[in-house]
Amino acid sequence: MRQGQFGFSRHTGDMDRTFFLPDALSVAPQLLGAVLTVDSAEGPVSVRITETEAYMGLGTSGPYDPGSHSKDRKTERNASMFLDPGHTYVYFSYGMHYALNFVCSPPGIASGVLIRAGAITFGTELAMARRLEKRPARYSRNPIPEAQLARGPGNLAAALGLTRLAHDGLDLFSPPFAIHAAPSAPAAIRTGPRVGVAGIAGGPQFPWRFWLPGEPSVSTYRPGRDAPASGRSTAE
């Protein structure tokens, strides 16, 4: 899909909190090409965002999104989704890895963008060490291809050193975070069903996944359980 077909604007200036004031469906494509830096005692790691997914929860307009963690009510787990725009929502997924979301919409309205994949632009060695440390012992300790260091939300969070305890509910405009908009609008953006989301929420009714075509860091599409077959497309 060419940029503009989805009806979103092209934001290339400096980011501030107003960038995240629209809902996640509007913000998700605009984040492509933006650079997120996460600092730590070990040093900073930066990633250029190449793939995002929008999730629309309680208080948002449009269709009911059964794939959203905040679709029905506020809970202890999803409370950060209701914060001011420009905060983080970090959750633990499948008992295995963390996932990073950017909170959108006015406070009290729950929508967020899952940062699904990116390309490491600074701190490659640290990102590599973090990824290798988390690899199960049965896997090789050989270097991971750079394009795969932050390919997929769990890998991205690991490369950036993110955890729910340390990073959930933090302000994106304060340390340890720094975020900068893309210097220019992408030539093209693709959109399609979300990856691994079960049922109708993972099908063509919700083409709320956005990515930069031709980027090797973008996830391989896989359907969720019982997702409509017509939504089973590839990344490209």
C-alpha positions as CSV (number, residue, x, y, z in Angstrom):
1,M,0.0,0.0,0.0
2,R,1.3,3.4,-0.9
3,Q,1.6,6.0,1.8
4,G,-1.5,8.2,1.9
5,Q,-4.0,5.5,0.8
6,F,-4.8,4.9,4.5
7,G,-5.5,8.5,5.1
8,F,-2.7,9.3,7.4
9,S,-0.5,12.4,7.4
10,R,3.3,12.5,6.9
11,H,5.1,13.6,10.0
12,T,8.8,14.3,9.6
13,G,9.5,17.0,12.2
14,D,10.6,16.7,15.8
15,M,8.4,14.7,18.0
16,D,6.6,16.0,21.0
17,R,3.7,14.7,23.0
18,T,1.1,15.9,20.5
19,F,2.5,13.4,18.0
20,F,0.9,10.6,20.1
21,L,-2.4,12.4,20.8
22,P,-4.2,10.8,17.8
23,D,-5.3,7.2,18.1
24,A,-2.9,4.3,17.5
25,L,-4.3,3.6,14.0
26,S,-3.2,7.1,12.9
27,V,0.1,7.0,14.7
28,A,1.3,3.5,13.8
29,P,2.3,4.3,10.2
30,Q,3.9,7.6,11.1
31,L,6.3,5.8,13.4
32,L,8.0,4.0,10.5
33,G,11.5,5.3,10.1
34,A,11.5,6.9,13.5
35,V,14.6,6.2,15.7
36,L,14.2,5.1,19.4
37,T,17.1,5.1,21.7
38,V,17.1,3.4,25.1
39,D,20.0,4.1,27.5
40,S,21.3,1.9,30.3
41,A,24.2,1.4,32.5
42,E,25.7,-0.8,29.8
43,G,25.3,2.0,27.2
44,P,22.7,3.1,24.6
45,V,21.1,1.1,21.8
46,S,19.2,2.8,19.0
47,V,16.7,1.2,16.6
48,R,15.0,2.5,13.4
49,I,11.4,1.3,13.5
50,T,10.4,-0.7,10.4
51,E,7.2,-2.5,11.5
52,T,4.3,-1.5,13.8
53,E,0.8,-2.7,14.7
54,A,-2.1,-0.7,16.0
55,Y,-4.4,-1.8,18.8
56,M,-7.5,0.1,19.7
57,G,-9.0,-0.3,23.2
58,L,-11.6,1.2,25.6
59,G,-12.8,4.6,24.6
60,T,-11.6,4.6,21.0
61,S,-13.8,5.1,18.0
62,G,-14.2,2.5,15.2
63,P,-14.8,-1.2,15.4
64,Y,-14.4,-3.2,18.6
65,D,-10.8,-4.6,18.5
66,P,-10.8,-8.1,20.1
67,G,-7.0,-8.2,19.8
68,S,-6.4,-5.3,22.2
69,H,-5.4,-5.9,25.8
70,S,-7.5,-2.9,26.8
71,K,-10.6,-3.8,24.8
72,D,-13.0,-4.1,27.7
73,R,-11.7,-2.6,30.9
74,K,-8.7,-1.2,32.8
75,T,-6.7,-3.8,34.7
76,E,-3.4,-4.0,36.6
77,R,-1.7,-5.4,33.5
78,N,-2.9,-2.8,31.0
79,A,-3.1,0.3,33.2
80,S,-0.3,2.0,31.4
81,M,-2.4,2.0,28.2
82,F,-4.6,4.7,29.9
83,L,-1.8,7.1,30.7
84,D,-1.0,10.3,28.9
85,P,0.1,9.9,25.2
86,G,3.8,9.3,24.7
87,H,4.3,6.8,27.5
88,T,5.3,3.1,27.3
89,Y,3.2,0.0,27.8
90,V,5.6,-3.0,28.3
91,Y,4.0,-6.5,28.9
92,F,5.3,-10.0,29.3
93,S,4.2,-12.2,26.4
94,Y,3.7,-16.0,26.4
95,G,5.8,-16.3,29.5
96,M,8.9,-15.8,27.3
97,H,9.6,-12.3,26.2
98,Y,8.7,-8.6,26.6
99,A,6.9,-6.4,24.1
100,L,7.1,-2.6,23.8
101,N,4.1,-0.4,23.0
102,F,3.7,3.4,22.6
103,V,0.6,4.8,24.3
104,C,-1.6,7.0,22.1
105,S,-4.8,9.0,22.4
106,P,-5.8,11.4,25.3
107,P,-5.4,10.1,28.8
108,G,-8.2,7.6,29.8
109,I,-8.6,6.4,26.2
110,A,-6.7,3.2,25.6
111,S,-4.9,2.8,22.3
112,G,-1.3,1.8,21.6
113,V,1.2,0.9,18.9
114,L,3.2,-2.3,19.2
115,I,6.8,-1.8,18.0
116,R,7.1,-5.0,16.1
117,A,10.5,-4.7,14.5
118,G,13.4,-2.4,13.7
119,A,17.0,-2.2,12.5
120,I,19.7,-1.5,15.0
121,T,21.5,1.8,14.1
122,F,23.7,2.2,17.2
123,G,24.9,-0.2,19.9
124,T,25.0,-3.3,17.7
125,E,27.5,-5.1,19.9
126,L,25.4,-4.6,23.1
127,A,22.2,-5.6,21.3
128,M,24.0,-8.7,20.0
129,A,25.2,-9.6,23.5
130,R,21.8,-9.2,25.0
131,R,20.2,-11.4,22.3
132,L,22.8,-14.1,22.7
133,E,22.4,-14.1,26.5
134,K,18.7,-14.8,26.2
135,R,19.1,-17.6,23.7
136,P,18.4,-21.1,25.2
137,A,21.4,-23.2,25.7
138,R,20.3,-25.6,23.0
139,Y,20.8,-22.9,20.3
140,S,24.1,-21.9,18.7
141,R,26.0,-19.0,20.2
142,N,27.1,-17.9,16.8
143,P,26.5,-14.2,15.9
144,I,23.0,-13.3,15.0
145,P,22.6,-11.6,11.6
146,E,22.2,-7.9,12.2
147,A,18.9,-7.7,10.4
148,Q,17.4,-10.2,12.9
149,L,18.6,-8.5,16.1
150,A,15.3,-6.6,16.5
151,R,13.1,-8.6,14.2
152,G,10.0,-9.4,16.1
153,P,8.7,-7.6,19.3
154,G,10.4,-10.0,21.7
155,N,13.8,-9.7,20.0
156,L,13.4,-5.9,19.8
157,A,12.7,-5.6,23.5
158,A,15.6,-7.9,24.3
159,A,18.0,-6.0,22.1
160,L,17.0,-2.7,23.8
161,G,17.2,-4.3,27.3
162,L,13.6,-3.7,28.1
163,T,11.6,-5.3,30.9
164,R,8.2,-4.7,32.3
165,L,9.5,-4.0,35.8
166,A,12.0,-1.3,34.7
167,H,10.3,0.3,31.7
168,D,6.5,-0.1,31.8
169,G,4.7,3.3,32.2
170,L,7.7,5.5,31.5
171,D,7.7,8.7,29.6
172,L,9.2,8.4,26.1
173,F,10.4,12.0,26.3
174,S,12.5,11.4,29.4
175,P,15.6,9.2,30.1
176,P,16.2,6.4,29.5
177,F,14.3,7.0,26.3
178,A,14.9,9.4,23.3
179,I,12.8,9.3,20.2
180,H,13.2,11.2,16.9
181,A,10.9,11.2,13.9
182,A,12.1,9.9,10.5
183,P,14.1,12.6,8.6
184,S,11.8,12.1,5.5
185,A,8.6,10.3,4.7
186,P,9.0,6.7,3.5
187,A,8.5,6.2,-0.3
188,A,6.0,3.5,0.4
189,I,4.3,1.7,3.3
190,R,2.6,-1.6,3.3
191,T,-0.3,-2.7,5.5
192,G,-2.0,-6.0,6.3
193,P,-3.3,-8.3,9.0
194,R,-1.5,-8.4,12.4
195,V,0.9,-11.2,13.1
196,G,0.0,-14.1,15.3
197,V,-3.3,-12.5,16.5
198,A,-6.1,-15.1,17.0
199,G,-9.5,-15.1,15.4
200,I,-11.1,-12.3,13.5
201,A,-8.7,-9.7,15.1
202,G,-5.9,-11.4,13.1
203,G,-7.7,-11.3,9.8
204,P,-8.3,-8.9,6.9
205,Q,-11.0,-6.9,8.9
206,F,-8.1,-5.5,10.9
207,P,-5.3,-4.6,8.4
208,W,-3.5,-2.7,11.2
209,R,0.0,-3.9,10.7
210,F,2.3,-1.4,8.9
211,W,5.8,-2.0,7.5
212,L,8.5,-0.7,5.2
213,P,8.7,-2.9,2.1
214,G,12.1,-4.4,1.3
215,E,13.4,-4.1,4.9
216,P,15.1,-7.4,6.0
217,S,14.2,-6.6,9.7
218,V,10.5,-6.9,9.1
219,S,8.8,-10.0,10.6
220,T,7.7,-13.0,8.5
221,Y,3.9,-13.1,8.6
222,R,2.3,-16.0,10.5
223,P,-1.4,-16.3,11.1
224,G,-2.9,-16.5,14.6
225,R,-5.0,-19.4,15.8
226,D,-8.3,-19.5,13.9
227,A,-7.5,-16.3,11.9
228,P,-9.5,-16.0,8.7
229,A,-7.6,-17.7,5.9
230,S,-8.0,-14.8,3.6
231,G,-5.8,-12.8,6.0
232,R,-2.8,-15.1,5.5
233,S,-0.5,-13.0,3.5
234,T,3.3,-12.6,3.4
235,A,5.2,-9.6,4.7
236,E,5.7,-8.3,1.1
